[in-house]
Amino acid sequence: MSRVLLTGAAGFIGSHLAEALVARGDDVVGIDDFDPFYPRAVKERNLAVLRGAKSFRLVEGDIRDGAVLRRELTAETVVVHLAAKAGVRPSLADPAGYASVNVAGTGAVLDACRHAGVSRLVFGSSSSVYGDTSPVPFREDAPCLEPVSPYAASKRAGELLLSSVAAHFGIRAVTLRFFTVYGPRQRPDLAIHAFARRLLKGEALPIFGDGTDSRDYTYVDDIVRGVVAAIDRTGGLTAGQVETYNLGGDRPVTLARMVETLAAAMGVPPVIDRRPRQPGDVRHTAADLTRARAGLAFEPRMPFPEGIARFVHWIRDDARNVA
């Protein structure tokens, strides 16, 4: 059993991860500030299962508040840092806010780890760090010098902050670059979720570009297994060692195929509203999983059509419950 401090515990990935950790016997303290990026009620529904778990405790607080973090940390705690301001396009309108939470917030987490003597940490980063100039499929040793949004830049800055202090603080860390995570509880602003809501209402789908952009969609259960493997991996690293891994679905899907698959699963013919490409969006993402397979024994299991079918089942239930 491990004691895990999980930031962003009420979010999409965080709530799924917390359930998995509790199920395997870990003691989990979750931190979340219920940022108004989307309604608090959504995150409260994410926590429904966890609220009844004896080995889960939620602390409402901001990761930039070092006092909140230090109260919950011991030297034996494993920190999983997922909290962040999310979204590529919104970051273009609020670069200062993204820098504050994603960069300064990560610095505050690392400083709290130093004070508490924490030696094991997993950091949730993003495939956005690769930008549009890294060769596809993306390898972890790509320079990642040209992010195309403040969100991507903030995630890369968080990675560099961690790497710069790990040896000084004696931290053993794993950085995980998530590739377009989807599944039940997906954030409402993300394409699959937003399109599904529009299909339920009979509304047109705004498609930015010609539909040939592609994403390495990764089902949330696969991501959770990768994070759990990373938690365990930190126990075998040496002080100051930082490893970086891609977690992807290994089967990139074009925007056009995503829409076709989602609409078919929902039984609703899509009406397309074609629009120009948006700033900040990369054209393609694809994860090279060679390193993750070797270091984390990571292998994505969920085929995209089945993952979409499971998401559709969830969103229909969620829509009924909210109504």
C-alpha positions as CSV (number, residue, x, y, z in Angstrom):
1,M,0.0,0.0,0.0
2,S,1.2,3.5,-0.9
3,R,0.1,6.9,0.4
4,V,-0.6,9.0,-2.7
5,L,-1.2,12.8,-2.9
6,L,-3.1,13.3,-6.2
7,T,-3.5,16.9,-7.5
8,G,-6.4,17.4,-9.8
9,A,-8.3,14.5,-8.2
10,A,-11.8,15.7,-9.2
11,G,-10.9,16.0,-12.9
12,F,-11.5,13.6,-15.7
13,I,-8.2,11.6,-15.5
14,G,-7.7,12.3,-11.8
15,S,-11.0,10.8,-10.6
16,H,-10.5,7.6,-12.7
17,L,-6.9,7.3,-11.3
18,A,-8.1,7.9,-7.7
19,E,-10.7,5.1,-8.1
20,A,-8.0,2.7,-9.4
21,L,-5.6,3.5,-6.6
22,V,-8.2,3.1,-3.9
23,A,-9.2,-0.2,-5.5
24,R,-5.7,-1.6,-5.3
25,G,-5.4,-0.6,-1.6
26,D,-3.6,2.8,-1.7
27,D,-4.4,5.6,0.7
28,V,-5.3,8.6,-1.5
29,V,-5.5,12.3,-0.6
30,G,-6.9,14.3,-3.5
31,I,-6.5,18.0,-4.0
32,D,-8.7,20.1,-6.3
33,D,-9.6,23.7,-6.4
34,F,-12.8,23.2,-8.6
35,D,-11.6,25.7,-11.1
36,P,-14.6,27.3,-12.9
37,F,-13.3,26.3,-16.4
38,Y,-16.3,24.0,-16.4
39,P,-19.2,23.6,-13.8
40,R,-18.4,22.4,-10.4
41,A,-21.3,20.0,-10.6
42,V,-19.4,18.0,-13.3
43,K,-16.5,17.4,-11.0
44,E,-18.8,16.5,-8.1
45,R,-20.3,13.8,-10.3
46,N,-16.8,12.6,-11.0
47,L,-16.3,12.1,-7.3
48,A,-19.5,10.2,-6.7
49,V,-17.9,6.8,-6.2
50,L,-14.9,8.1,-4.3
51,R,-17.0,10.0,-1.7
52,G,-17.9,6.6,-0.1
53,A,-14.4,5.3,0.0
54,K,-12.7,5.1,3.4
55,S,-9.2,5.4,1.9
56,F,-9.9,8.5,-0.1
57,R,-10.0,12.1,1.3
58,L,-10.5,15.2,-0.7
59,V,-8.9,18.5,0.2
60,E,-10.3,21.6,-1.6
61,G,-7.4,23.9,-2.2
62,D,-5.1,25.6,-4.8
63,I,-1.7,23.9,-5.6
64,R,-0.1,27.3,-5.5
65,D,-0.8,27.4,-1.8
66,G,2.3,25.7,-0.3
67,A,0.7,25.5,3.2
68,V,-2.1,23.4,1.9
69,L,0.3,21.0,0.2
70,R,2.8,20.8,3.1
71,R,0.0,19.9,5.6
72,E,-0.8,16.8,3.5
73,L,2.8,15.6,2.7
74,T,5.1,13.2,4.5
75,A,8.4,11.8,3.3
76,E,6.6,8.5,2.4
77,T,4.0,10.2,0.2
78,V,4.1,9.5,-3.6
79,V,2.9,12.7,-5.4
80,V,1.0,12.4,-8.6
81,H,0.7,15.9,-10.1
82,L,-2.1,16.2,-12.6
83,A,-3.7,19.6,-11.7
84,A,-3.4,22.2,-14.4
85,K,-5.3,24.7,-16.4
86,A,-6.3,22.7,-19.5
87,G,-7.1,23.5,-23.1
88,V,-5.0,24.7,-26.0
89,R,-7.3,27.4,-27.4
90,P,-8.3,28.9,-24.1
91,S,-4.7,29.3,-23.2
92,L,-4.3,31.8,-26.1
93,A,-6.7,34.1,-24.3
94,D,-5.1,33.7,-20.9
95,P,-1.3,33.0,-21.1
96,A,-0.7,34.6,-17.7
97,G,-3.3,32.4,-16.0
98,Y,-1.8,29.3,-17.6
99,A,1.7,30.3,-16.6
100,S,0.5,30.9,-13.0
101,V,-1.2,27.6,-12.5
102,N,0.8,25.3,-14.7
103,V,4.3,26.7,-14.2
104,A,4.2,28.5,-10.8
105,G,1.8,25.8,-9.5
106,T,4.2,23.0,-10.5
107,G,7.0,25.0,-8.8
108,A,4.9,25.2,-5.6
109,V,4.3,21.4,-5.7
110,L,8.1,20.8,-6.1
111,D,8.9,23.2,-3.3
112,A,6.4,21.5,-1.0
113,C,8.0,18.1,-1.9
114,R,11.4,19.5,-0.9
115,H,10.2,20.7,2.5
116,A,8.5,17.4,3.2
117,G,11.3,15.2,2.0
118,V,9.2,13.6,-0.7
119,S,11.3,11.5,-3.0
120,R,8.8,10.0,-5.5
121,L,6.7,12.0,-8.1
122,V,4.8,11.5,-11.3
123,F,4.0,14.5,-13.4
124,G,1.2,14.6,-16.0
125,S,2.4,16.4,-19.1
126,S,1.0,16.5,-22.6
127,S,1.7,15.5,-26.2
128,S,1.2,19.2,-27.0
129,V,4.8,19.8,-26.0
130,Y,5.9,18.3,-29.3
131,G,4.4,21.1,-31.4
132,D,4.2,21.0,-35.2
133,T,7.9,20.5,-35.9
134,S,8.7,17.2,-34.1
135,P,8.9,14.2,-36.4
136,V,5.9,11.9,-36.3
137,P,5.5,9.5,-34.5
138,F,6.7,11.6,-31.5
139,R,9.7,10.3,-29.6
140,E,10.5,11.4,-26.0
141,D,14.0,12.5,-27.1
142,A,12.6,15.2,-29.5
143,P,13.8,18.7,-28.5
144,C,10.3,20.1,-28.0
145,L,11.5,23.6,-28.6
146,E,8.6,25.1,-30.6
147,P,5.3,24.7,-28.7
148,V,2.4,26.4,-30.6
149,S,0.2,27.4,-27.6
150,P,0.7,28.8,-24.1
151,Y,-0.7,25.6,-22.7
152,A,1.9,23.5,-24.5
153,A,4.7,25.9,-23.4
154,S,3.5,25.7,-19.8
155,K,3.6,22.0,-19.8
156,R,7.1,21.9,-21.3
157,A,8.1,24.5,-18.7
158,G,6.8,22.2,-16.0
159,E,8.8,19.3,-17.3
160,L,12.0,21.5,-17.3
161,L,11.3,22.7,-13.8
162,L,11.1,19.1,-12.6
163,S,14.2,18.1,-14.4
164,S,16.1,21.1,-13.1
165,V,15.4,20.4,-9.4
166,A,15.2,16.6,-9.2
167,A,18.8,16.0,-8.4
168,H,19.0,18.9,-5.9
169,F,15.8,17.7,-4.1
170,G,16.6,14.0,-4.4
171,I,13.4,13.3,-6.3
172,R,12.8,10.2,-8.3
173,A,10.3,11.1,-11.0
174,V,8.4,10.0,-14.1
175,T,7.0,12.5,-16.6
176,L,4.1,11.2,-18.7
177,R,3.0,12.8,-21.9
178,F,-0.7,12.1,-22.4
179,F,-2.1,11.8,-25.9
180,T,-5.7,13.1,-26.4
181,V,-7.5,11.2,-23.6
182,Y,-11.1,10.2,-24.0
183,G,-13.8,8.1,-22.3
184,P,-16.4,8.5,-19.6
185,R,-16.2,11.8,-17.7
186,Q,-14.1,13.5,-20.5
187,R,-14.0,17.2,-20.1
188,P,-16.9,19.0,-21.7
189,D,-14.7,21.3,-23.8
190,L,-13.0,18.4,-25.6
191,A,-14.1,17.5,-29.1
192,I,-15.6,14.1,-28.6
193,H,-17.6,15.3,-25.6
194,A,-18.7,18.6,-27.2
195,F,-19.7,16.9,-30.4
196,A,-21.7,14.2,-28.6
197,R,-23.7,16.9,-26.8
198,R,-24.4,18.6,-30.1
199,L,-25.5,15.4,-31.7
200,L,-27.9,14.8,-28.8
201,K,-29.4,18.2,-29.4
202,G,-29.5,17.8,-33.2
203,E,-27.0,20.7,-33.7
204,A,-24.3,21.0,-36.4
205,L,-20.7,20.1,-35.6
206,P,-18.1,22.8,-36.1
207,I,-15.2,21.2,-38.0
208,F,-12.0,23.3,-38.1
209,G,-10.0,22.5,-41.2
210,D,-10.6,19.8,-43.8
211,G,-10.9,16.9,-41.3
212,T,-7.5,15.3,-42.1
213,D,-5.9,16.4,-38.9
214,S,-5.3,13.4,-36.7
215,R,-5.0,12.6,-33.0
216,D,-3.6,9.6,-31.1
217,Y,-6.8,9.1,-29.1
218,T,-6.1,7.2,-25.8
219,Y,-8.8,5.6,-23.7
220,V,-8.8,6.7,-20.1
221,D,-8.4,3.2,-18.7
222,D,-5.2,2.8,-20.7
223,I,-3.9,6.1,-19.4
224,V,-4.7,5.1,-15.8
225,R,-2.8,1.8,-16.2
226,G,0.1,3.8,-17.5
227,V,0.1,6.2,-14.5
228,V,-0.2,3.4,-12.0
229,A,2.8,1.7,-13.7
230,A,4.7,5.0,-13.5
231,I,4.0,5.3,-9.7
232,D,5.5,1.9,-9.2
233,R,8.4,2.7,-11.5
234,T,9.5,5.7,-9.3
235,G,10.2,3.2,-6.5
236,G,13.0,1.7,-8.6
237,L,14.7,4.9,-9.7
238,T,17.7,6.5,-8.1
239,A,17.7,9.9,-6.4
240,G,17.5,12.7,-9.0
241,Q,16.6,10.4,-11.9
242,V,13.8,11.6,-14.2
243,E,12.3,9.4,-16.9
244,T,9.8,10.6,-19.6
245,Y,7.3,8.4,-21.3
246,N,4.6,8.8,-24.0
247,L,1.2,7.3,-23.2
248,G,-0.8,7.0,-26.4
249,G,-3.4,4.9,-28.1
250,D,-0.9,3.9,-30.9
251,R,-3.6,4.2,-33.6
252,P,-4.0,7.9,-34.8
253,V,-7.5,8.8,-36.0
254,T,-8.4,11.6,-38.3
255,L,-11.0,14.2,-37.3
256,A,-13.3,13.0,-40.1
257,R,-13.1,9.4,-38.9
258,M,-13.7,10.4,-35.3
259,V,-16.9,12.2,-36.3
260,E,-18.0,9.3,-38.4
261,T,-17.4,6.8,-35.6
262,L,-19.0,8.9,-32.9
263,A,-22.1,9.7,-35.0
264,A,-22.5,6.0,-36.0
265,A,-22.3,5.0,-32.3
266,M,-25.0,7.6,-31.4
267,G,-27.2,6.7,-34.4
268,V,-27.3,10.4,-35.4
269,P,-26.4,11.6,-38.9
270,P,-23.9,14.5,-38.4
271,V,-24.4,17.9,-39.9
272,I,-21.0,19.5,-40.6
273,D,-20.3,23.2,-40.1
274,R,-16.9,23.6,-41.9
275,R,-14.7,26.3,-40.4
276,P,-11.0,27.5,-40.9
277,R,-8.3,25.8,-38.8
278,Q,-7.8,27.3,-35.4
279,P,-4.5,28.8,-34.0
280,G,-2.7,26.6,-31.5
281,D,-3.9,23.3,-33.0
282,V,-1.2,20.9,-34.2
283,R,-2.0,18.9,-37.3
284,H,-1.1,15.5,-36.2
285,T,-0.2,13.6,-33.0
286,A,1.2,10.1,-32.8
287,A,3.0,8.4,-29.9
288,D,6.1,6.3,-30.3
289,L,5.6,3.8,-27.5
290,T,8.9,2.0,-27.7
291,R,10.2,3.5,-24.4
292,A,6.8,3.1,-22.6
293,R,6.6,-0.6,-23.6
294,A,10.1,-1.2,-22.3
295,G,10.0,0.9,-19.1
296,L,6.4,0.7,-18.0
297,A,5.2,-2.5,-19.8
298,F,2.6,-0.2,-21.3
299,E,0.3,-1.4,-24.1
300,P,-2.9,0.3,-25.0
301,R,-5.8,-2.1,-25.1
302,M,-8.9,-0.2,-26.1
303,P,-9.9,-0.2,-29.8
304,F,-11.2,3.2,-30.8
305,P,-14.7,2.1,-31.9
306,E,-15.2,0.2,-28.6
307,G,-13.9,3.1,-26.6
308,I,-16.4,5.4,-28.3
309,A,-19.2,3.0,-27.7
310,R,-18.4,3.0,-24.0
311,F,-18.3,6.8,-24.0
312,V,-21.6,7.1,-25.8
313,H,-23.2,4.8,-23.2
314,W,-21.9,7.0,-20.4
315,I,-22.9,10.3,-22.0
316,R,-26.5,9.1,-22.6
317,D,-26.7,8.1,-18.9
318,D,-25.1,11.4,-17.8
319,A,-27.5,13.4,-19.9
320,R,-30.5,11.6,-18.4
321,N,-29.2,12.1,-14.9
322,V,-28.6,15.8,-15.4
323,A,-32.0,16.3,-16.9
